Amino acid sequence: LGVGFAVFLAWRKMPLIVVIVAAAVVTALLRLAGIH
């Protein structure tokens, strides 16, 4: 899901660093949600 979100941002022509940071944040949030 995080990868799909990153691909979506890249498709929207977002800067690469923004795509990487956003993907990392989404992945971290999903992991936290999975633990709780």
DSSP file (Angstrom, degrees, kcal/mol; ACC not computed):
  #  RESIDUE AA STRUCTURE BP1 BP2  ACC     N-H-->O    O-->H-N    N-H-->O    O-->H-N    TCO  KAPPA ALPHA  PHI   PSI    X-CA   Y-CA   Z-CA
    1    1 A L     >        0   0    0      0, 0.0     4,-2.2     0, 0.0     5,-0.2   0.000 360.0 360.0 360.0 -40.1    0.0    0.0    0.0
    2    2 A G  H  >  +     0   0    0      2,-0.2     4,-2.1     1,-0.2     5,-0.1   0.891 360.0  50.1 -63.8 -38.7    2.9    2.3    0.8
    3    3 A V  H  > S+     0   0    0      2,-0.2     4,-2.6     1,-0.2    -1,-0.2   0.914 109.3  51.1 -65.9 -42.1    4.5    1.6   -2.6
    4    4 A G  H  > S+     0   0    0      1,-0.2     4,-2.3     2,-0.2    -2,-0.2   0.893 109.7  50.6 -61.2 -39.7    1.2    2.3   -4.4
    5    5 A F  H  X S+     0   0    0     -4,-2.2     4,-2.3     2,-0.2    -1,-0.2   0.897 110.3  49.6 -64.6 -40.4    0.9    5.6   -2.5
    6    6 A A  H  X S+     0   0    0     -4,-2.1     4,-2.6     2,-0.2    -2,-0.2   0.909 110.2  50.1 -64.8 -42.1    4.5    6.5   -3.6
    7    7 A V  H  X S+     0   0    0     -4,-2.6     4,-2.4     2,-0.2    -2,-0.2   0.900 109.5  52.3 -62.7 -39.9    3.7    5.6   -7.2
    8    8 A F  H  X S+     0   0    0     -4,-2.3     4,-1.5     2,-0.2    -2,-0.2   0.925 111.0  46.4 -61.6 -44.8    0.6    7.8   -7.0
    9    9 A L  H  <>S+     0   0    0     -4,-2.3     5,-1.9     1,-0.2    -2,-0.2   0.907 112.2  50.6 -64.4 -41.2    2.6   10.7   -5.8
   10   10 A A  H ><5S+     0   0    0     -4,-2.6     3,-1.7     1,-0.2    -1,-0.2   0.890 108.0  53.4 -63.6 -38.1    5.3   10.1   -8.4
   11   11 A W  H 3<5S+     0   0    0     -4,-2.4    -1,-0.2     1,-0.3    -2,-0.2   0.821 102.7  58.0 -65.4 -30.3    2.5   10.1  -11.1
   12   12 A R  T 3<5S-     0   0    0     -4,-1.5    -1,-0.3    -5,-0.2    -2,-0.2   0.315 121.0-112.1 -81.5   9.5    1.4   13.4   -9.7
   13   13 A K  T < 5 +     0   0    0     -3,-1.7    -3,-0.2     1,-0.2    -2,-0.1   0.830  58.0 165.5  65.4  35.0    4.9   14.8  -10.5
   14   14 A M      < -     0   0    0     -5,-1.9    -1,-0.2     1,-0.1     5,-0.1  -0.506  48.2 -89.2 -77.2 152.2    5.8   15.2   -6.9
   15   15 A P     >  -     0   0    0      0, 0.0     4,-2.1     0, 0.0     3,-0.4  -0.309  36.9-119.1 -58.8 145.7    9.6   15.8   -6.1
   16   16 A L  H  > S+     0   0    0      1,-0.2     4,-2.5     2,-0.2     5,-0.2   0.880 112.7  53.4 -57.6 -41.9   11.4   12.5   -5.5
   17   17 A I  H  > S+     0   0    0      1,-0.2     4,-2.6     2,-0.2    -1,-0.2   0.881 108.2  50.7 -62.6 -36.9   12.4   13.4   -1.9
   18   18 A V  H  > S+     0   0    0     -3,-0.4     4,-2.7     2,-0.2    -1,-0.2   0.905 110.1  50.1 -66.1 -40.5    8.7   14.2   -1.1
   19   19 A V  H  X S+     0   0    0     -4,-2.1     4,-2.4     2,-0.2    -2,-0.2   0.922 112.5  47.0 -62.4 -44.4    7.7   10.8   -2.6
   20   20 A I  H  X S+     0   0    0     -4,-2.5     4,-2.2     2,-0.2    -2,-0.2   0.937 115.0  44.9 -64.2 -47.8   10.3    9.0   -0.5
   21   21 A V  H  X S+     0   0    0     -4,-2.6     4,-2.5     1,-0.2    -2,-0.2   0.922 113.9  49.7 -63.7 -44.3    9.5   10.8    2.8
   22   22 A A  H  X S+     0   0    0     -4,-2.7     4,-2.7    -5,-0.2     5,-0.2   0.912 111.0  49.4 -62.1 -42.6    5.7   10.3    2.2
   23   23 A A  H  X S+     0   0    0     -4,-2.4     4,-2.4    -5,-0.2    -1,-0.2   0.898 111.5  49.2 -63.5 -40.4    6.1    6.6    1.5
   24   24 A A  H  X S+     0   0    0     -4,-2.2     4,-2.3     2,-0.2    -2,-0.2   0.908 112.4  48.0 -65.5 -41.5    8.3    6.2    4.7
   25   25 A V  H  X S+     0   0    0     -4,-2.5     4,-2.6     2,-0.2    -2,-0.2   0.928 112.5  48.0 -65.3 -45.5    5.7    8.0    6.8
   26   26 A V  H  X S+     0   0    0     -4,-2.7     4,-2.4     1,-0.2    -2,-0.2   0.912 112.2  49.9 -62.1 -42.4    2.8    6.0    5.4
   27   27 A T  H  X S+     0   0    0     -4,-2.4     4,-2.1    -5,-0.2    -1,-0.2   0.914 111.3  48.6 -62.6 -42.8    4.7    2.8    6.0
   28   28 A A  H  X S+     0   0    0     -4,-2.3     4,-2.4     1,-0.2    -2,-0.2   0.911 111.6  49.5 -63.7 -42.5    5.5    3.8    9.6
   29   29 A L  H  X S+     0   0    0     -4,-2.6     4,-2.5     1,-0.2    -1,-0.2   0.895 110.4  50.7 -64.4 -39.6    1.8    4.7   10.2
   30   30 A L  H  X S+     0   0    0     -4,-2.4     4,-2.1     2,-0.2    -1,-0.2   0.889 110.4  49.7 -65.5 -38.5    0.6    1.4    8.8
   31   31 A R  H  X S+     0   0    0     -4,-2.1     4,-2.0     2,-0.2    -2,-0.2   0.912 111.7  48.0 -66.5 -41.5    3.1   -0.5   11.0
   32   32 A L  H  X S+     0   0    0     -4,-2.4     4,-2.4     1,-0.2    -2,-0.2   0.911 112.2  49.4 -63.7 -41.8    1.9    1.4   14.1
   33   33 A A  H  < S+     0   0    0     -4,-2.5    -1,-0.2     1,-0.2    -2,-0.2   0.867 109.6  52.6 -64.8 -35.7   -1.7    0.7   13.2
   34   34 A G  H  < S+     0   0    0     -4,-2.1    -1,-0.2     2,-0.2    -2,-0.2   0.871 109.7  48.3 -68.1 -36.7   -0.9   -3.0   12.7
   35   35 A I  H  <        0   0    0     -4,-2.0    -2,-0.2     1,-0.2    -1,-0.2   0.936 360.0 360.0 -69.1 -46.6    0.7   -3.2   16.2
   36   36 A H     <        0   0    0     -4,-2.4    -1,-0.2    -5,-0.1    -2,-0.2   0.447 360.0 360.0 -87.2 360.0   -2.2   -1.4   17.9
